Amino acid sequence: MKVPRFDIFAGTDENAQWIEVVEGLDTAAKRMEFYAAKCPGKYFLFNCVEHRIANSIDTSPLLAPPPPSGRSAQGDSPA
């Protein structure tokens, strides 16, 4: 039985950068997680045979919420 191959991409499906091809879904998922931990962002696995995204991960840093109205970033009261 032939092991399926998956392409690993960084970015989104509209703006993707190819990284490598890996045999087996479990192995490809572990490699994708390795890249996502090394350089946070969006990654996905593409199955070329089925022409679909098989898995994805987003390790982009969360943005801090803006400070409440009327307060500066340090939490001082407005003058």
NORCORNOR-V239767 format. One record per helix or strand of 3 or more residues. SS is the DSSP state (@ for helix, = for strand). FROM is the first residue (numbers start at 1). TO is the last residue. If there is no record, write none. Layout:
# NORCORNOR-V239767
SS & FROM & TO
SS & FROM & TO
This chain:
# NORCORNOR-V239767
= & 5 & 12
= & 15 & 23
@ & 25 & 38
= & 42 & 47
= & 52 & 58
